[in-house]
Amino acid sequence: MGVYDLTRSSTRGLIAGLCRPTVVGLENVPPSGGFIVAPNHLSFLDSVLVQALMPRPVAFFAKAEYFTGTGVKGALMRSFFEGVGSIPVQRGQQAASVQALKTLLEMLEAGDGVGIYPEGTRSRDGLLYRGRTGVGWLALTTGAPVVPVGLLGTDRLQPAGSRWIRPQHFTMKIGEPLYFERTGPDHSLPARRQATDTIMDAIAALTGQDRAAGYNKGPTE
């Protein structure tokens, strides 16, 4: 068993033992080929939970700071995030965002699973915010199926501003994959917007969250 499999199985066991999550719809994950996981976003821990509980590996981006820490703590964090398949990205820079999408594109074309939060950043008030169109761009450019995921209760595991994780039951609902015609990168902004809205509607159906009219903004925006 490799480091990735060991880290993922250990994390899954820890989550199962402490939180006893309800997971519905695992059969909706395509058994082969590239696919895009599109969850709502309530907690810092969401990526780790999805990566651990999905039947196939899913690569999410994580803040570059998690990979550059020093000392024992830094080494442990770097080892963990690398172990669950996270990819470092510098947040808040347009060039980095463009490169991030290109990285996901390459992984999809290689037949891998990738994860992207359409809301961009986590919701701190429980609302489901308007989706940013990066997920629509990926879906139309590659034709890869989009698997909507609804996370419920993960905000209670580590409430905003809390330094500690509190084991709590949560639910992960995996919806049926959404398929969009592959157009390559030469598609219109309205088409990208429509695809993104369709994905957000599927997420909303899984979570039952109230919808926000606009985009979510991070604490520094």
C-alpha positions in Angstrom: 0.0 0.0 0.0 1.5 3.4 -1.0 1.6 6.5 1.1 -1.5 8.0 -0.7 -3.6 4.9 -0.1 -2.4 4.5 3.5 -3.1 8.2 4.3 -6.5 8.0 2.7 -7.6 4.8 4.3 -6.3 5.9 7.7 -8.2 9.2 7.4 -11.3 7.4 6.3 -11.1 5.1 9.3 -10.6 8.1 11.7 -13.6 10.0 10.2 -15.8 6.9 10.3 -14.9 6.2 14.0 -15.2 9.7 15.3 -18.1 11.2 13.2 -20.0 8.2 11.8 -21.0 10.1 8.7 -23.9 9.2 6.4 -22.7 8.8 2.9 -25.3 8.5 0.1 -24.7 8.0 -3.7 -21.3 6.4 -3.9 -22.5 4.5 -7.0 -22.8 7.8 -8.8 -19.1 8.3 -9.1 -17.9 7.2 -12.5 -15.8 4.0 -12.3 -13.2 5.2 -14.7 -12.1 8.3 -16.7 -11.7 11.9 -15.6 -14.4 13.4 -13.5 -15.1 16.7 -11.7 -16.4 16.7 -8.1 -18.3 19.9 -7.3 -19.3 20.3 -3.6 -20.8 23.1 -1.6 -18.3 24.5 0.9 -19.0 24.9 4.6 -15.8 23.9 6.4 -12.0 24.0 6.2 -12.2 20.2 6.4 -14.5 19.6 3.4 -11.7 18.7 1.0 -10.2 16.1 3.4 -13.7 14.6 4.0 -14.5 14.3 0.3 -11.0 12.9 -0.5 -11.2 10.3 2.2 -14.8 9.1 1.6 -14.9 9.1 -2.2 -14.4 5.6 -3.8 -11.9 7.1 -6.3 -9.1 9.6 -5.6 -10.0 13.3 -5.9 -7.4 16.0 -6.1 -8.3 19.4 -4.5 -6.2 22.5 -4.3 -5.0 23.6 -0.9 -3.3 26.8 0.2 0.4 26.8 -0.5 1.1 27.7 3.1 0.1 24.2 4.1 3.1 22.9 2.2 5.8 25.4 3.2 5.6 25.3 7.0 8.8 24.6 9.0 9.5 22.4 12.0 7.7 19.3 13.0 4.2 20.8 12.6 5.1 22.0 9.1 6.5 18.6 8.1 3.4 16.9 9.4 1.0 19.2 7.5 3.0 18.9 4.3 3.1 15.1 4.6 -0.7 14.9 5.3 -1.8 17.2 2.5 0.5 15.5 0.0 -0.7 12.2 1.3 -4.4 12.9 0.6 -3.6 14.2 -2.9 -3.9 17.9 -2.4 -2.2 20.3 -4.8 -0.6 23.6 -3.5 -1.9 26.8 -5.0 -1.2 30.5 -4.2 -4.5 32.1 -3.4 -5.6 35.5 -4.6 -3.4 35.8 -7.6 -5.0 35.8 -11.1 -2.0 34.1 -12.7 -2.1 31.4 -10.1 -5.8 30.9 -10.7 -5.4 30.4 -14.4 -2.5 28.0 -13.9 -4.7 26.1 -11.4 -7.4 25.5 -13.9 -4.8 24.3 -16.4 -3.4 21.9 -13.9 -6.9 20.5 -13.3 -7.4 20.3 -17.1 -4.3 18.2 -17.4 -5.4 15.8 -14.6 -8.8 15.3 -16.2 -7.3 14.5 -19.6 -5.1 12.0 -17.8 -8.3 10.3 -16.5 -8.0 11.5 -12.9 -10.7 12.9 -10.5 -10.4 16.6 -9.5 -12.4 18.7 -7.0 -13.4 22.3 -7.3 -15.7 24.5 -5.2 -17.9 26.5 -7.4 -18.6 28.9 -4.6 -14.8 29.7 -4.4 -14.6 30.0 -0.6 -16.5 28.5 2.3 -19.9 29.9 3.3 -19.8 31.3 6.7 -23.5 31.9 7.0 -24.8 28.6 5.6 -26.1 30.1 2.3 -25.3 28.5 -1.0 -23.7 31.3 -3.1 -23.6 31.8 -6.8 -21.1 29.6 -8.6 -18.0 31.0 -10.2 -17.6 29.8 -13.8 -14.3 27.9 -13.5 -16.3 24.7 -13.0 -18.3 25.4 -16.1 -15.1 26.1 -18.1 -13.6 22.8 -17.0 -16.8 20.8 -17.9 -17.2 22.3 -21.3 -13.5 22.3 -22.2 -13.1 18.6 -21.3 -16.5 17.0 -21.5 -15.8 15.3 -18.2 -18.8 14.5 -16.1 -19.5 16.7 -13.1 -20.5 15.0 -9.9 -22.4 17.4 -7.6 -21.8 16.8 -3.9 -23.9 18.1 -1.0 -22.2 18.4 2.4 -24.5 18.9 5.4 -23.3 19.5 8.9 -19.5 19.8 8.2 -19.6 23.4 9.5 -20.1 21.9 13.0 -16.8 20.0 12.9 -14.8 23.2 13.0 -16.9 26.3 13.3 -15.5 29.5 11.7 -12.9 31.0 14.0 -12.4 27.8 16.0 -8.9 26.2 16.3 -10.2 22.8 17.4 -12.1 20.0 15.5 -15.2 18.7 17.2 -16.3 15.3 16.1 -19.9 15.5 14.8 -22.1 13.5 12.6 -22.3 14.9 9.0 -23.8 13.8 5.7 -22.3 13.7 2.3 -24.8 13.2 -0.6 -23.4 12.4 -4.1 -25.7 13.3 -6.9 -26.0 11.8 -10.4 -23.2 13.0 -12.8 -24.0 15.9 -15.1 -22.8 15.7 -18.7 -22.1 18.7 -20.9 -21.2 18.7 -24.5 -17.4 19.0 -25.0 -16.7 22.2 -26.8 -13.1 22.7 -26.0 -11.9 26.1 -24.7 -13.8 27.9 -27.5 -17.1 28.3 -25.8 -19.1 31.4 -24.9 -19.3 33.0 -21.5 -23.1 32.5 -21.5 -22.6 28.8 -22.1 -20.1 28.6 -19.2 -22.5 30.5 -17.0 -25.4 28.2 -17.9 -23.4 25.1 -17.2 -22.3 26.5 -13.8 -25.9 27.4 -12.9 -27.0 23.9 -13.7 -24.3 22.5 -11.4 -25.3 24.9 -8.6 -29.0 23.8 -9.0 -27.9 20.2 -8.6 -25.9 21.0 -5.4 -28.9 23.0 -4.0 -31.2 20.0 -4.6 -28.8 17.8 -2.5 -28.3 20.3 0.4 -31.6 22.1 0.6 -29.6 25.3 1.4 -31.1 28.7 0.9 -29.6 30.5 -2.1 -27.6 33.7 -2.0 -28.1 36.1 -5.0 -24.4 37.0 -5.3 -20.9 35.6 -5.1 -19.3 34.6 -1.8 -16.4 36.7 -0.6 -13.6 35.6 1.6 -12.8 37.4 4.9 -10.2 39.6 3.1 -12.3 40.6 0.1 
